[in-house]
Amino acid sequence: MLKRVKSAHNKTMRTLKGSNQSGFALLIAALAILVVITLSGAYFFASNSTRMSGALKFLVSSSERNALKNASQKWAAALESSLNGGGSAASAPYSCSTSGGPAATDTNDATITHSCRQLDSGSSDPLKMLFAITTSRGNERATTLLRFTGATAVAGPCVPTATSPKAYGSGTSSSDPYLICTAKQLDSIRSKYGNKFYKLTADIHLETLPETAGTNFHPISGGWWRGGIDGGGYTIYNMHINGGGAGLVSVAGAGAYFRNIHLVGVKLINSGQAGAIAGLWLEHGGEITNCTSSGDITSSEAGGLIGSSINSGIVITGSSSSANITASDNGGGLLGKGLNTVVDKSYFTGTVTYSGSSVESLGGLLGSVSGGSAITNSYSTGKIDAGTSLTTGAGGLIGERINGHPTVDQSYAAGQIIAPSASTVAGGLVGASTGSGSLTVTNSYWDKTTTGRNTSPGGGTGMITTDMQDKTKFAGWDFSSVWSIQPGGYPTLQ
């Protein structure tokens, strides 16, 4: 009995001893977990405290950079204003140089400084000048690039067309032209860059320029223009010129070209020569391709595109005008006077009015023509108003052939011709043919009803309106690729 009790006691003691050991182990484990949790919490809060500090620093840095960026842009705008006013970028406070000018203090915040570096190797050509304006305070800085393009500056380049070789171009060829996208840029090429090449990359609104005494744009001049302008199919709006050589270009010379330009709302007034593209074209060679004009043009020699061409040998193709032409001498829907001029696939739909008192030559396409000029696949439905004292010539296409051997082929006229009914120098196609040489007219027609003329000196065929609207009456004409006609209408160019 005693032995069993002792045995039971020993077993109980072993159980209690094992229980104490397990409890101690659990206590140690609990303490370890508490330490881990404490240390983890400390790391978590320490880590997030660092992150929060970094976030605050980022917000402060971002705000500072925005402030510096705004200051840099304002400084660039001030430099633009100075350059537009004829100032020098090298002068204080800008002090721009190719190596980076000295720092200048911001006029609104003395803690901010600016420096200017010219990035174009010190070019004096306004269409190439590029500046980097860097603004700094402490360790932060911001930079604005400024491209100065003549009479304006823009933050960044003009947006080039997809096929443009460069953002701005070199201006040395038609394949690498200077790009123009603002009225001030177009205005800036007036006198310094007459033998360069340009292309528009946007519509140009000249009404945004200041207007004085009826002029908001002075013609590109400074000598005979021998460069080129490609309008890229864009439009130049509201060119107003009162006096001087009136036109986009004052005087065009050999090799000049104008392509894909639309001039809308022109208002040109002078006493010499005026045309939407050029007032006067001198020298031999050049082209006007796919150009149009509308508005009002008044001069002694006036045309929808060119006032007068002398020994020009220019080719006008795919172009037209709907302008109101008023001339005191030679007036034409496209040219007031043309020498050795070719007109192809072009037309006129406006009005030509005589405003003088003695000599006049008024025509739907050309007022007067001479030399080896040629008109092909062209027409006029414009109104010719010669008044009541016609003395020289008024015609549906040509007012007067002066001399030489011009030709007219596959062309027509259908606009009203106002002239004395008994006049012998007013005709359906040609008003008069004088001087040495002769005029050759083939496969060309005029509407006797609408023009009010039954004859045409030099040739051509007069038809009634219904025949003029019947393509079978137009011998030799190409209605598959050149002309088209709708029922009840006159032929139009495709």
C-alpha positions in Angstrom: 0.0 0.0 0.0 2.7 2.3 0.9 4.6 1.4 -2.3 1.6 2.3 -4.4 1.1 5.7 -2.8 4.8 6.5 -3.3 4.5 5.5 -6.9 1.5 7.6 -7.4 3.3 10.5 -5.7 6.3 10.1 -8.0 4.0 10.1 -11.1 2.2 13.2 -9.9 5.5 15.0 -9.4 6.7 14.1 -12.9 3.5 15.4 -14.3 3.8 18.7 -12.4 7.4 19.0 -13.4 6.5 18.5 -17.1 3.7 21.0 -16.8 6.0 23.6 -15.3 8.5 23.1 -18.1 5.7 23.6 -20.8 4.5 26.7 -19.1 7.9 28.2 -19.0 8.4 27.4 -22.7 5.1 29.1 -23.6 6.2 32.1 -21.5 9.5 32.4 -23.4 7.7 32.0 -26.8 5.2 34.8 -25.8 8.0 37.1 -24.8 9.7 36.4 -28.1 6.6 37.2 -30.1 6.1 40.5 -28.2 9.7 41.5 -29.0 9.2 40.8 -32.7 6.0 42.7 -32.8 7.6 45.6 -31.0 10.6 45.7 -33.3 8.3 45.3 -36.4 6.2 48.2 -35.2 9.2 50.3 -34.6 10.5 49.5 -38.2 7.1 50.2 -39.7 6.8 53.6 -38.1 10.4 54.5 -38.8 10.1 53.3 -42.4 6.9 55.2 -43.1 8.3 58.2 -41.3 11.1 58.2 -43.9 8.7 57.7 -46.7 6.4 60.5 -45.5 9.5 62.8 -45.3 10.4 61.9 -48.9 6.9 62.6 -50.0 6.9 66.0 -48.4 10.3 66.7 -50.0 8.9 65.6 -53.4 5.9 67.9 -53.0 8.1 70.8 -52.0 10.5 70.1 -54.9 7.6 69.8 -57.4 6.1 73.1 -56.3 9.5 74.8 -56.6 10.0 73.4 -60.1 6.6 74.7 -61.2 7.4 78.1 -59.8 10.8 78.2 -61.6 9.1 76.9 -64.8 6.6 79.8 -64.7 9.4 82.3 -64.0 11.4 80.9 -66.9 8.5 81.1 -69.3 7.8 84.7 -68.3 11.5 85.6 -68.8 11.3 84.0 -72.3 8.2 86.0 -73.1 10.0 89.2 -72.0 13.0 88.3 -74.3 10.5 87.7 -77.1 9.0 91.2 -76.6 12.4 92.7 -76.6 13.4 91.0 -79.9 10.1 91.9 -81.5 10.8 95.5 -80.6 14.2 95.4 -82.3 16.2 94.6 -79.2 19.3 92.5 -79.0 19.4 89.1 -77.1 23.0 89.9 -76.2 22.1 93.0 -74.3 21.2 93.2 -70.6 19.3 91.9 -68.8 19.2 88.8 -71.1 22.9 88.7 -72.1 22.4 85.6 -74.2 25.6 84.0 -75.6 26.6 80.8 -77.1 28.5 79.8 -73.9 25.8 80.9 -71.6 25.3 84.5 -70.4 25.8 85.7 -66.8 23.0 85.2 -64.3 20.5 88.0 -64.0 18.1 88.5 -61.1 14.4 88.1 -61.6 12.6 91.4 -61.6 9.8 90.0 -59.4 11.7 87.7 -57.1 15.3 88.5 -56.1 15.9 84.9 -55.0 15.5 83.7 -58.6 18.2 84.1 -61.2 18.1 83.6 -65.0 20.7 82.8 -67.6 20.4 82.6 -71.4 22.3 80.5 -73.9 22.0 80.8 -77.6 22.0 77.2 -79.1 22.3 78.0 -82.8 26.0 79.0 -82.9 25.2 82.6 -82.6 23.1 82.9 -85.8 21.8 86.3 -86.7 19.1 84.8 -89.0 15.8 85.4 -87.1 14.4 82.2 -88.7 17.1 80.1 -87.0 17.6 81.7 -83.6 17.1 79.3 -80.7 17.6 80.2 -77.0 17.6 78.2 -73.7 16.3 80.3 -70.8 17.4 78.6 -67.5 15.9 79.8 -64.2 17.3 78.6 -60.8 17.0 79.0 -57.1 19.1 76.9 -54.8 19.5 73.4 -56.2 16.4 73.6 -58.4 16.2 74.8 -62.0 13.9 74.9 -65.0 14.6 75.6 -68.7 12.4 77.0 -71.5 13.4 76.7 -75.2 12.5 79.8 -77.2 12.6 79.7 -81.1 12.6 83.2 -82.5 11.3 83.4 -86.0 11.6 86.9 -87.2 8.8 89.1 -85.9 7.6 86.6 -83.4 8.8 84.0 -81.0 7.1 80.7 -80.2 7.8 78.2 -77.5 8.8 75.3 -79.6 8.8 74.9 -83.4 6.0 75.4 -85.9 4.2 72.2 -86.3 5.6 70.7 -89.5 3.6 68.6 -91.9 4.2 64.9 -91.9 6.6 65.0 -94.9 8.6 68.1 -93.8 12.3 67.3 -93.6 12.9 69.5 -90.6 11.0 71.4 -88.0 12.2 74.7 -89.4 14.2 73.8 -92.5 17.2 75.6 -94.0 15.3 77.6 -96.6 17.9 76.8 -99.2 15.6 74.7 -101.5 12.0 73.7 -102.2 12.7 70.3 -100.5 14.0 71.9 -97.3 12.1 75.2 -96.8 11.6 77.4 -93.9 8.3 76.7 -92.3 5.8 79.5 -91.5 2.8 79.1 -89.2 2.0 82.6 -88.0 1.2 86.0 -89.4 4.2 87.6 -87.8 6.5 85.0 -89.2 5.2 85.6 -92.7 5.5 89.3 -92.2 9.1 88.9 -91.0 10.4 87.6 -94.4 9.5 90.9 -96.1 13.0 92.3 -96.9 15.7 90.0 -95.6 14.9 86.6 -97.1 13.7 87.2 -100.6 15.7 84.5 -102.3 14.8 81.7 -99.8 12.1 79.1 -99.9 9.1 78.8 -97.5 6.2 76.6 -96.8 3.1 77.3 -94.8 2.1 74.8 -92.1 -1.1 76.5 -91.0 -3.7 79.1 -92.1 -2.4 82.7 -91.7 -4.7 85.4 -90.4 -3.2 88.7 -91.3 -6.1 90.6 -89.7 -4.2 89.8 -86.4 -1.5 92.3 -87.4 -1.9 96.0 -86.7 -3.6 98.0 -89.6 -2.6 101.5 -90.4 -4.2 103.6 -93.2 -5.6 100.5 -94.8 -2.4 98.4 -94.6 -1.8 95.4 -92.3 0.8 93.7 -94.5 3.7 95.2 -96.5 4.6 93.2 -99.6 7.7 91.0 -99.5 10.2 93.2 -101.3 13.8 94.3 -101.0 14.6 93.5 -104.7 13.2 91.0 -107.1 11.9 87.9 -105.4 13.5 84.8 -106.9 12.6 82.4 -104.1 9.5 80.3 -103.6 6.4 80.0 -101.4 4.4 76.8 -101.1 1.2 77.4 -99.3 0.7 73.7 -98.5 -3.0 74.1 -99.3 -3.4 76.6 -96.4 -5.1 80.0 -96.6 -3.8 83.5 -96.1 -6.7 85.6 -94.9 -7.4 89.3 -95.2 -4.2 90.8 -96.8 -4.8 94.5 -96.9 -2.4 96.8 -98.7 -2.9 100.5 -99.5 -0.2 101.9 -101.8 3.2 100.7 -103.0 3.7 97.4 -104.9 0.5 95.6 -103.9 0.6 91.8 -103.6 2.0 89.1 -101.4 5.3 89.9 -103.3 6.0 93.3 -104.7 8.2 92.3 -107.6 8.8 88.6 -108.7 11.8 87.6 -110.7 13.4 84.7 -112.6 12.6 81.2 -111.2 10.2 82.4 -108.5 7.3 80.1 -107.7 4.1 80.2 -105.8 2.2 77.0 -105.2 -0.9 75.8 -103.3 -1.6 79.2 -101.9 -5.2 80.5 -101.2 -5.6 84.2 -100.6 -9.1 85.1 -99.2 -10.4 88.6 -98.5 -7.6 90.5 -100.1 -8.0 94.3 -100.3 -5.3 95.9 -102.5 -5.3 99.5 -103.6 -2.5 101.4 -105.5 -1.8 103.4 -108.6 0.7 101.0 -110.3 0.3 97.3 -110.4 -1.6 95.1 -108.1 -2.3 91.3 -107.9 -2.9 89.0 -105.0 0.3 87.0 -105.7 2.5 89.7 -107.2 2.1 93.3 -108.3 4.7 93.0 -111.0 6.6 90.1 -112.5 9.9 90.8 -114.2 12.6 88.6 -115.7 11.9 85.3 -117.5 10.7 82.1 -115.9 8.6 81.2 -112.9 5.3 79.5 -112.0 2.0 79.9 -110.2 0.4 76.5 -109.5 -2.8 75.7 -107.7 -3.3 79.2 -106.3 -6.6 81.1 -105.7 -7.7 84.6 -104.7 -10.8 86.5 -103.7 -11.5 90.0 -102.5 -11.0 93.5 -104.1 -8.1 94.6 -106.2 -7.9 98.2 -107.5 -5.0 99.6 -109.5 -3.9 100.9 -112.9 -2.9 97.4 -114.0 -4.8 94.9 -111.9 -5.2 91.1 -111.9 -6.6 88.5 -109.7 -3.1 86.9 -109.4 -0.6 89.3 -111.0 -0.9 93.0 -111.9 1.5 93.0 -114.8 4.1 90.6 -116.2 6.9 91.9 -118.4 9.2 89.5 -120.3 8.1 87.0 -117.7 7.6 83.7 -119.4 5.6 82.5 -116.4 3.3 79.5 -116.3 0.0 79.7 -114.5 -1.6 76.2 -113.9 -4.6 75.0 -112.0 -5.3 78.5 -110.6 -8.3 80.8 -110.3 -9.7 84.0 -108.9 -13.1 85.2 -107.9 -11.9 88.7 -107.1 -13.4 92.0 -108.0 -10.9 93.7 -110.2 -11.0 97.5 -110.9 -8.5 98.9 -113.4 -7.8 102.2 -115.0 -5.6 100.7 -117.7 -5.2 96.9 -118.0 -7.5 94.7 -116.0 -7.8 90.9 -116.1 -9.3 88.1 -114.0 -5.9 86.5 -113.6 -3.4 89.1 -115.1 -3.8 92.7 -115.9 -1.1 92.5 -118.6 0.7 89.4 -119.8 3.9 89.0 -122.0 5.0 85.5 -122.9 2.6 84.1 -120.3 1.1 80.6 -120.3 -2.3 80.0 -118.7 -3.4 76.4 -118.4 -6.4 74.8 -116.6 -7.3 78.0 -114.9 -10.4 80.2 -114.6 -12.1 83.4 -113.4 -15.5 83.9 -111.9 -15.3 87.5 -110.5 -15.8 90.9 -112.1 -13.5 93.2 -114.0 -14.5 96.9 -114.1 -12.9 99.9 -115.9 -12.3 103.0 -113.7 -10.3 105.2 -116.1 -11.1 107.7 -118.8 -9.0 106.9 -121.8 -7.1 103.7 -122.5 -8.3 100.3 -121.3 -7.9 96.6 -122.0 -10.2 94.4 -120.0 -10.4 90.6 -120.2 -11.8 87.6 -118.3 -8.3 86.1 -118.0 -5.9 88.7 -119.3 -6.5 92.5 -119.9 -3.8 92.6 -122.6 -1.6 90.0 -124.1 1.5 89.9 -126.3 4.5 87.9 -127.4 4.2 84.1 -127.3 1.5 83.9 -124.7 -0.8 80.9 -124.7 -4.2 80.1 -123.1 -5.3 76.4 -123.0 -8.1 74.5 -121.2 -9.2 77.6 -119.4 -12.4 79.7 -119.0 -14.1 82.8 -117.6 -17.6 83.3 -116.5 -16.7 86.6 -114.9 -18.4 89.9 -115.7 -16.6 92.5 -117.8 -17.8 96.1 -117.3 -16.0 98.4 -119.8 -18.5 101.3 -119.2 -19.8 103.5 -122.0 -16.6 104.8 -123.6 -14.6 101.8 -124.6 -11.7 102.7 -126.8 -9.2 99.8 -126.7 -10.6 96.3 -126.1 -12.8 94.2 -123.9 -13.2 90.4 -124.3 -14.5 87.4 -122.5 -10.9 85.9 -122.2 -8.6 88.6 -123.6 -9.2 92.4 -123.8 -6.6 93.1 -126.4 -3.8 91.3 -128.3 -1.1 94.0 -128.6 1.5 92.2 -130.7 3.3 88.9 -131.2 1.6 85.5 -131.8 -0.5 84.5 -128.8 -2.7 81.4 -129.0 -6.0 80.3 -127.5 -7.0 76.6 -127.5 -9.9 74.7 -126.0 -11.1 77.5 -123.8 -14.4 79.5 -123.5 -16.1 82.6 -122.1 -19.6 83.0 -120.8 -19.6 86.1 -118.7 -21.5 89.3 -119.4 -19.6 92.0 -121.3 -20.9 95.5 -120.8 -19.7 97.8 -123.5 -21.2 100.1 -126.2 -23.4 97.9 -128.4 -21.8 99.2 -131.6 -18.2 98.9 -130.4 -15.9 97.0 -132.7 -13.4 96.4 -129.9 -15.6 94.3 -127.7 -15.8 90.6 -128.5 -16.9 87.3 -127.0 -13.4 85.8 -126.6 -11.1 88.7 -127.7 -11.9 92.4 -127.7 -9.3 93.6 -130.2 -6.2 92.3 -132.1 -3.7 95.0 -133.0 -0.1 95.6 -133.8 2.3 93.3 -135.6 1.8 89.5 -135.5 -1.5 87.6 -135.2 -3.7 85.7 -132.9 -4.5 82.0 -133.3 -7.7 80.7 -131.8 -8.7 76.9 -132.0 -11.5 74.9 -130.6 -12.6 77.8 -128.4 -16.1 79.2 -127.8 -18.1 81.9 -126.3 -21.8 82.2 -125.2 -23.4 84.8 -127.5 -26.4 85.1 -125.2 -24.7 85.7 -121.9 -21.8 87.8 -123.2 -24.1 89.9 -125.4 -21.5 89.8 -128.2 -21.9 88.2 -131.7 -18.3 88.6 -132.8 -14.8 88.0 -131.6 -11.8 89.5 -133.4 -9.1 86.9 -134.0 -11.4 83.9 -134.1 -13.4 81.5 -132.0 -17.0 80.2 -132.3 -20.0 81.8 -130.8 -22.8 79.5 -129.6 -26.2 79.9 -127.9 -26.4 78.8 -124.2 -28.0 75.4 -124.8 -25.1 74.5 -127.2 -22.6 75.7 -124.6 -24.0 73.2 -122.2 -23.7 70.3 -124.6 -20.3 68.6 -124.5 -20.8 67.2 -128.1 -20.4 70.8 -129.4 -16.9 71.1 -128.0 -14.7 69.7 -130.8 -11.5 68.1 -129.6 -12.1 68.6 -125.9 -11.1 65.9 -123.4 -14.0 65.2 -121.1 -12.4 62.1 -119.7 -9.5 63.7 -117.8 -9.6 67.5 -118.2 -13.1 68.7 -118.5 -16.5 67.6 -117.0 -20.0 68.9 -117.6 -23.3 68.5 -115.8 -26.8 68.8 -117.4 -27.8 72.4 -117.7 -24.2 73.7 -116.9 -21.1 74.9 -118.6 -17.9 72.8 -118.7 -15.7 72.9 -115.6 -12.2 71.6 -115.0 -11.8 68.3 -113.2 
